[in-house]
Amino acid sequence: MSRKIRVLIAKAGLDGHDRGAKVVAAALRDAGMEVIYTGLRQTPEMIVEAALQEDVDAIGISILSGAHMTVFPAVWNLMKEKGMDDVLLFGGGIIPQEDAEKLYEMGIGKLFTPGTSTAETVEYVRKWVEEHRKD
């Protein structure tokens, strides 16, 4: 790879619990990736704009509030509008399997639930970017 993998980690909506997002951000950073953490209460528009400005390879969204069926499609649609076809959208949080299946069908990447090892997340992001990066 010609440059480090760049990942934006975001907390969407009114969810104020960011411990998991910070743990994942630290794991990605410790694995040698550049990580941009947007902080709490981001809108889909703010997330996609930050991802564009930072020229990221992946966007990870942490959702514990139950808004995953609103937030992920909104971010996904904005990414498509902006031509971000080579950027991974993945996430984590409390997401029922039935909802995860619907999101996967849309094209959204893997959704990690509590208890997933950070090594699994790091490996998934690294492998996806290596296979999809256009540089």
GUBA-642725 format. One line per field, with one value per atom (N, C-alpha, C): residue number from 1; atom name; y negated, x, z negated. Coordinates in pm, 1 decimal. Layout:
% GUBA-642725
nr <- c(NUM:...)
atom <- c(CA:...)
py <- c(Y:...)
px <- c(X:...)
pz <- c(Z:...)
This chain:
% GUBA-642725
nr <- c(1:1:1:2:2:2:3:3:3:4:4:4:5:5:5:6:6:6:7:7:7:8:8:8:9:9:9:10:10:10:11:11:11:12:12:12:13:13:13:14:14:14:15:15:15:16:16:16:17:17:17:18:18:18:19:19:19:20:20:20:21:21:21:22:22:22:23:23:23:24:24:24:25:25:25:26:26:26:27:27:27:28:28:28:29:29:29:30:30:30:31:31:31:32:32:32:33:33:33:34:34:34:35:35:35:36:36:36:37:37:37:38:38:38:39:39:39:40:40:40:41:41:41:42:42:42:43:43:43:44:44:44:45:45:45:46:46:46:47:47:47:48:48:48:49:49:49:50:50:50:51:51:51:52:52:52:53:53:53:54:54:54:55:55:55:56:56:56:57:57:57:58:58:58:59:59:59:60:60:60:61:61:61:62:62:62:63:63:63:64:64:64:65:65:65:66:66:66:67:67:67:68:68:68:69:69:69:70:70:70:71:71:71:72:72:72:73:73:73:74:74:74:75:75:75:76:76:76:77:77:77:78:78:78:79:79:79:80:80:80:81:81:81:82:82:82:83:83:83:84:84:84:85:85:85:86:86:86:87:87:87:88:88:88:89:89:89:90:90:90:91:91:91:92:92:92:93:93:93:94:94:94:95:95:95:96:96:96:97:97:97:98:98:98:99:99:99:100:100:100:101:101:101:102:102:102:103:103:103:104:104:104:105:105:105:106:106:106:107:107:107:108:108:108:109:109:109:110:110:110:111:111:111:112:112:112:113:113:113:114:114:114:115:115:115:116:116:116:117:117:117:118:118:118:119:119:119:120:120:120:121:121:121:122:122:122:123:123:123:124:124:124:125:125:125:126:126:126:127:127:127:128:128:128:129:129:129:130:130:130:131:131:131:132:132:132:133:133:133:134:134:134:135:135:135)
atom <- c(N:CA:C:N:CA:C:N:CA:C:N:CA:C:N:CA:C:N:CA:C:N:CA:C:N:CA:C:N:CA:C:N:CA:C:N:CA:C:N:CA:C:N:CA:C:N:CA:C:N:CA:C:N:CA:C:N:CA:C:N:CA:C:N:CA:C:N:CA:C:N:CA:C:N:CA:C:N:CA:C:N:CA:C:N:CA:C:N:CA:C:N:CA:C:N:CA:C:N:CA:C:N:CA:C:N:CA:C:N:CA:C:N:CA:C:N:CA:C:N:CA:C:N:CA:C:N:CA:C:N:CA:C:N:CA:C:N:CA:C:N:CA:C:N:CA:C:N:CA:C:N:CA:C:N:CA:C:N:CA:C:N:CA:C:N:CA:C:N:CA:C:N:CA:C:N:CA:C:N:CA:C:N:CA:C:N:CA:C:N:CA:C:N:CA:C:N:CA:C:N:CA:C:N:CA:C:N:CA:C:N:CA:C:N:CA:C:N:CA:C:N:CA:C:N:CA:C:N:CA:C:N:CA:C:N:CA:C:N:CA:C:N:CA:C:N:CA:C:N:CA:C:N:CA:C:N:CA:C:N:CA:C:N:CA:C:N:CA:C:N:CA:C:N:CA:C:N:CA:C:N:CA:C:N:CA:C:N:CA:C:N:CA:C:N:CA:C:N:CA:C:N:CA:C:N:CA:C:N:CA:C:N:CA:C:N:CA:C:N:CA:C:N:CA:C:N:CA:C:N:CA:C:N:CA:C:N:CA:C:N:CA:C:N:CA:C:N:CA:C:N:CA:C:N:CA:C:N:CA:C:N:CA:C:N:CA:C:N:CA:C:N:CA:C:N:CA:C:N:CA:C:N:CA:C:N:CA:C:N:CA:C:N:CA:C:N:CA:C:N:CA:C:N:CA:C:N:CA:C:N:CA:C:N:CA:C:N:CA:C:N:CA:C:N:CA:C:N:CA:C:N:CA:C:N:CA:C:N:CA:C:N:CA:C:N:CA:C:N:CA:C:N:CA:C:N:CA:C:N:CA:C:N:CA:C:N:CA:C:N:CA:C)
py <- c(117.8:0.0:-124.0:-222.2:-341.3:-439.3:-431.7:-522.6:-450.4:-509.2:-449.6:-447.7:-349.4:-343.9:-453.8:-530.2:-639.4:-602.2:-609.7:-570.4:-682.4:-715.9:-812.2:-733.6:-760.9:-697.3:-804.9:-774.8:-874.7:-815.9:-902.3:-871.8:-956.1:-889.6:-960.8:-983.8:-1091.2:-1117.8:-1158.9:-1130.1:-1176.2:-1079.3:-968.4:-867.8:-927.5:-925.8:-985.4:-885.5:-758.7:-654.6:-628.4:-676.1:-665.9:-576.0:-499.5:-413.5:-314.7:-245.6:-148.4:-212.6:-330.5:-400.8:-435.8:-477.3:-513.8:-390.4:-277.5:-153.3:-109.3:-114.2:-76.1:-174.1:-302.8:-402.8:-376.4:-347.0:-319.3:-192.8:-90.3:35.3:13.9:-61.6:-90.8:-172.2:-270.5:-353.2:-267.5:-181.6:-95.6:2.4:31.4:120.8:45.1:-84.1:-161.4:-243.6:-250.0:-329.3:-471.6:-565.5:-702.2:-706.5:-757.4:-758.8:-901.4:-938.1:-1067.2:-1036.5:-1085.5:-1064.3:-1194.3:-1189.7:-1311.9:-1355.6:-1268.2:-1303.3:-1270.4:-1316.3:-1283.4:-1369.0:-1317.6:-1390.3:-1442.4:-1355.8:-1391.7:-1357.0:-1442.7:-1411.9:-1333.5:-1262.8:-1195.1:-1291.2:-1411.6:-1510.6:-1548.1:-1567.2:-1602.0:-1488.1:-1365.5:-1248.6:-1237.8:-1247.4:-1232.9:-1349.7:-1470.2:-1585.8:-1570.7:-1527.4:-1506.0:-1396.6:-1290.8:-1181.1:-1229.5:-1313.2:-1369.4:-1457.8:-1546.4:-1638.5:-1564.9:-1455.6:-1380.5:-1272.2:-1253.0:-1154.1:-1016.0:-969.3:-842.4:-722.5:-608.4:-480.6:-410.4:-446.7:-379.8:-474.6:-452.6:-524.6:-420.4:-436.8:-347.8:-427.8:-378.7:-448.1:-359.2:-416.7:-347.2:-395.7:-298.7:-334.8:-241.3:-300.1:-224.5:-270.7:-371.0:-436.6:-373.2:-278.9:-219.5:-291.2:-390.2:-468.2:-413.4:-291.6:-235.7:-225.7:-200.2:-185.6:-321.1:-428.2:-563.2:-615.4:-602.4:-662.1:-594.6:-461.8:-395.3:-421.3:-406.8:-438.6:-585.0:-677.0:-818.9:-843.6:-789.1:-805.3:-736.7:-616.7:-539.1:-616.7:-671.9:-747.1:-872.4:-942.7:-1060.8:-1021.5:-908.5:-860.9:-833.9:-772.7:-742.1:-872.4:-969.2:-1098.8:-1167.3:-1147.7:-1213.7:-1129.1:-1014.5:-929.2:-855.1:-828.1:-760.6:-608.4:-556.0:-413.3:-325.3:-385.3:-307.1:-328.2:-373.1:-394.2:-293.9:-224.0:-126.7:-198.9:-156.7:-201.6:-79.8:-83.3:26.5:-32.5:52.8:-3.2:98.7:51.8:138.4:81.9:167.7:127.1:232.8:188.7:278.3:281.3:381.3:389.8:531.8:548.2:682.0:745.4:877.1:949.4:923.5:918.0:892.6:756.9:655.3:523.3:524.4:594.9:604.2:665.4:769.0:833.6:734.2:651.7:551.8:450.2:411.0:315.2:377.4:505.1:574.4:579.4:604.1:611.6:479.2:368.8:236.0:215.4:290.3:275.7:225.6:206.9:159.7:274.5:240.2:340.4:404.1:476.0:553.5:464.3:516.2:447.3:532.6:476.6:549.8:524.4:630.4:618.5:622.5:583.0:583.7:721.6:719.7:844.1:887.1:822.7:853.6:810.5:891.7:853.6:739.5:649.9:539.5:592.2:704.1:763.2:800.6:849.7:885.7:761.0:653.1:527.6:474.0:472.6:423.5:504.6:635.5:721.7:700.0:685.9:662.3:532.7:425.3:295.4:304.4:360.2:370.1:448.8:563.7:649.1:580.6:518.2:452.1:340.8:260.1:146.9:198.8:300.3:355.4:404.1:461.6:516.2:409.9:295.2:196.1:61.2:33.5:-97.4:-119.3:-238.9:-276.5:-380.4:-335.9:-434.8:-378.9)
px <- c(83.3:0.0:87.8:46.9:127.7:112.2:2.8:-15.8:-92.9:-87.0:-159.3:-308.7:-374.3:-519.9:-572.9:-669.2:-730.7:-876.1:-911.8:-1045.1:-1107.0:-1230.5:-1306.2:-1400.4:-1395.8:-1485.2:-1580.6:-1710.7:-1811.8:-1918.7:-1974.9:-2093.1:-2206.1:-2310.9:-2420.8:-2537.7:-2608.0:-2730.7:-2707.1:-2804.6:-2803.1:-2736.0:-2686.8:-2620.1:-2494.4:-2486.9:-2373.6:-2272.3:-2286.0:-2195.8:-2086.5:-1965.3:-1860.1:-1743.3:-1758.0:-1648.1:-1607.2:-1704.4:-1674.2:-1606.9:-1655.4:-1596.3:-1450.7:-1422.8:-1285.5:-1195.1:-1249.2:-1171.4:-1135.1:-1231.7:-1205.7:-1107.8:-1126.8:-1035.1:-892.1:-874.6:-740.8:-682.3:-763.3:-714.8:-670.1:-747.3:-710.0:-581.1:-570.8:-449.7:-329.3:-347.0:-237.1:-193.7:-283.0:-252.2:-186.6:-159.2:-87.9:-174.3:-303.6:-392.7:-402.0:-432.6:-461.7:-609.7:-643.4:-781.9:-825.0:-939.4:-1001.6:-1127.6:-1134.2:-1252.9:-1331.5:-1455.9:-1535.5:-1601.3:-1608.0:-1676.1:-1824.9:-1894.9:-2037.0:-2130.2:-2251.5:-2365.8:-2344.5:-2292.6:-2269.8:-2392.2:-2423.1:-2530.4:-2469.7:-2551.7:-2498.3:-2423.8:-2475.8:-2410.7:-2272.4:-2261.8:-2133.5:-2033.0:-2079.5:-1992.4:-1936.5:-2023.8:-1979.7:-1890.1:-1923.6:-1839.7:-1699.4:-1692.7:-1561.9:-1484.2:-1552.6:-1486.8:-1430.4:-1505.7:-1457.5:-1335.8:-1343.8:-1233.5:-1107.4:-1123.5:-1008.9:-960.7:-1031.3:-995.1:-974.2:-1076.6:-1064.8:-1093.3:-1043.9:-1068.9:-1190.4:-1224.2:-1334.2:-1399.4:-1529.1:-1607.3:-1665.8:-1638.3:-1695.4:-1789.7:-1911.9:-2011.9:-2052.6:-2052.1:-2095.1:-2234.2:-2326.6:-2464.8:-2517.3:-2555.6:-2616.6:-2759.2:-2803.0:-2930.9:-3051.7:-3028.6:-3139.8:-3170.9:-3092.1:-3117.8:-3043.5:-2992.3:-2911.1:-2983.7:-3115.1:-3189.8:-3218.4:-3189.9:-3199.7:-3061.6:-2967.1:-2834.8:-2755.6:-2745.1:-2664.1:-2716.0:-2847.5:-2894.1:-2870.9:-2885.3:-2863.7:-2717.8:-2625.4:-2482.9:-2451.1:-2502.5:-2478.0:-2525.9:-2645.2:-2699.2:-2617.0:-2574.0:-2488.5:-2354.6:-2299.4:-2173.9:-2190.9:-2301.6:-2327.0:-2340.4:-2411.9:-2429.2:-2294.6:-2200.5:-2069.6:-1967.1:-2009.7:-1919.0:-1816.5:-1849.8:-1756.1:-1773.0:-1762.7:-1785.6:-1671.1:-1554.3:-1438.7:-1409.6:-1512.4:-1498.3:-1589.0:-1530.7:-1603.4:-1688.4:-1813.9:-1898.6:-1925.0:-1871.9:-1892.8:-1936.0:-1966.8:-2010.7:-2017.7:-2074.5:-2088.3:-2188.3:-2227.4:-2321.9:-2427.5:-2538.4:-2650.0:-2737.8:-2715.9:-2788.0:-2842.2:-2974.0:-3032.4:-2993.1:-2975.0:-2932.2:-3024.2:-3154.5:-3250.6:-3224.0:-3196.5:-3165.8:-3030.5:-2933.4:-2800.9:-2812.8:-2895.2:-2913.1:-2968.0:-3062.8:-3119.1:-3012.1:-2928.2:-2822.3:-2716.6:-2684.3:-2588.8:-2642.3:-2771.2:-2833.4:-2821.1:-2819.6:-2802.0:-2659.4:-2565.5:-2425.9:-2336.1:-2393.4:-2316.5:-2229.4:-2108.2:-2012.1:-2049.4:-1954.5:-1976.7:-2016.4:-2106.1:-2152.4:-2113.3:-2031.5:-1976.6:-2059.5:-2092.1:-2171.7:-2079.4:-2130.3:-2046.8:-1984.1:-1858.6:-1786.8:-1697.4:-1711.1:-1624.7:-1481.9:-1385.0:-1245.9:-1204.5:-1122.9:-1075.2:-986.9:-918.7:-835.1:-920.1:-1040.5:-1130.5:-1170.3:-1198.0:-1234.1:-1116.5:-998.8:-878.6:-854.1:-859.7:-832.6:-936.2:-1062.2:-1168.1:-1143.4:-1114.7:-1091.6:-968.9:-860.4:-736.7:-761.2:-825.3:-848.3:-940.2:-1048.4:-1142.2:-1071.3:-995.0:-927.5:-825.5:-748.3:-650.0:-717.3:-837.1:-907.0:-979.2:-1012.1:-1096.8:-1031.7:-917.3:-855.0:-816.1:-845.1:-814.0:-703.9:-576.5:-468.1:-344.0)
pz <- c(0.0:0.0:0.0:72.4:87.6:-28.3:-101.8:-215.2:-324.7:-443.8:-556.4:-528.6:-584.5:-578.9:-669.6:-617.8:-694.3:-725.5:-853.7:-898.4:-981.0:-949.7:-1028.5:-1119.5:-1248.8:-1346.0:-1396.9:-1392.4:-1429.0:-1520.1:-1601.4:-1682.5:-1625.5:-1581.8:-1516.0:-1611.2:-1587.8:-1661.0:-1805.0:-1888.5:-2027.1:-2123.2:-2071.8:-2152.8:-2216.1:-2347.4:-2416.4:-2468.1:-2432.2:-2481.9:-2378.8:-2406.8:-2305.6:-2344.7:-2450.4:-2494.1:-2385.1:-2324.8:-2219.2:-2100.1:-2059.6:-1946.0:-1975.9:-2097.9:-2135.0:-2141.4:-2187.2:-2192.0:-2049.5:-1958.3:-1818.8:-1755.0:-1778.4:-1723.4:-1770.6:-1897.8:-1951.4:-1889.2:-1872.1:-1812.4:-1668.0:-1591.4:-1452.9:-1448.4:-1535.8:-1543.5:-1582.1:-1682.2:-1727.1:-1618.1:-1524.3:-1412.0:-1296.6:-1316.2:-1216.4:-1122.9:-1150.2:-1065.3:-1119.4:-1030.6:-1072.9:-1107.0:-1224.0:-1269.6:-1299.1:-1246.6:-1274.1:-1354.3:-1476.9:-1560.5:-1563.9:-1518.4:-1506.3:-1636.2:-1732.8:-1856.3:-1849.8:-1950.3:-1967.9:-1882.2:-1866.8:-1810.0:-1668.4:-1582.5:-1443.5:-1358.5:-1263.5:-1167.7:-1051.4:-974.8:-856.5:-763.2:-747.7:-661.4:-714.7:-845.2:-907.0:-890.1:-904.7:-893.0:-751.3:-652.0:-513.1:-472.0:-515.0:-482.4:-542.1:-667.3:-731.5:-658.8:-618.0:-546.6:-413.2:-344.3:-218.0:-241.0:-338.4:-367.3:-409.0:-480.8:-532.1:-435.0:-322.6:-220.8:-282.6:-353.9:-424.9:-334.6:-380.2:-313.8:-373.6:-496.9:-567.1:-666.5:-686.4:-786.6:-880.4:-1009.1:-1109.9:-1197.8:-1210.7:-1291.5:-1408.1:-1526.9:-1647.2:-1684.3:-1697.6:-1732.1:-1840.7:-1950.7:-2059.6:-2086.1:-2013.1:-2042.5:-1974.2:-1884.6:-1810.9:-1681.3:-1644.1:-1522.6:-1400.4:-1409.7:-1301.4:-1167.9:-1169.8:-1044.1:-979.1:-1049.6:-993.9:-955.8:-1047.8:-1028.9:-916.9:-919.7:-817.5:-675.5:-648.4:-512.8:-474.4:-569.1:-537.6:-499.7:-576.3:-545.1:-412.7:-393.7:-270.4:-147.0:-154.9:-40.7:-12.2:-115.9:-96.5:-34.8:-78.3:-20.9:128.4:165.5:307.0:387.2:330.5:397.7:422.2:331.0:339.7:415.4:469.3:546.2:462.2:337.4:246.7:255.4:376.3:399.0:351.1:327.6:283.6:134.7:59.8:-84.0:-156.7:-252.6:-333.2:-437.5:-451.7:-562.7:-648.7:-771.9:-865.6:-998.5:-1093.8:-1220.4:-1330.8:-1439.9:-1555.2:-1652.7:-1745.0:-1847.5:-1868.8:-1922.4:-1950.0:-1825.2:-1740.3:-1613.3:-1599.3:-1604.4:-1590.2:-1456.3:-1457.2:-1338.0:-1218.8:-1242.1:-1133.6:-1067.1:-1147.0:-1092.3:-1021.7:-1080.5:-1018.3:-879.4:-865.0:-734.1:-631.7:-671.9:-580.5:-538.8:-633.5:-603.9:-512.4:-535.1:-447.1:-304.7:-291.0:-158.0:-83.4:-156.7:-95.2:-44.8:-101.8:-63.9:-175.7:-293.5:-407.9:-458.0:-500.3:-545.0:-677.4:-731.9:-853.3:-971.0:-1052.3:-1172.4:-1292.9:-1377.7:-1491.0:-1616.3:-1686.7:-1808.7:-1930.3:-2046.0:-2166.8:-2188.9:-2228.9:-2254.0:-2138.3:-2023.2:-1910.2:-1944.5:-1908.4:-1937.0:-1844.8:-1897.8:-1815.2:-1702.5:-1725.4:-1619.9:-1498.6:-1521.5:-1411.6:-1331.4:-1401.7:-1334.7:-1254.0:-1313.4:-1244.7:-1118.1:-1128.2:-1013.5:-903.3:-941.4:-842.5:-765.0:-835.9:-771.1:-680.6:-731.1:-652.6:-523.4:-535.9:-418.5:-317.4:-365.7:-274.3:-196.7:-266.7:-200.8:-99.8:-137.3:-43.8:85.4:73.0:189.1:271.9:212.8:280.2:309.3:250.9:267.6:413.4:460.7:599.1:601.1:577.8:585.8:647.5)
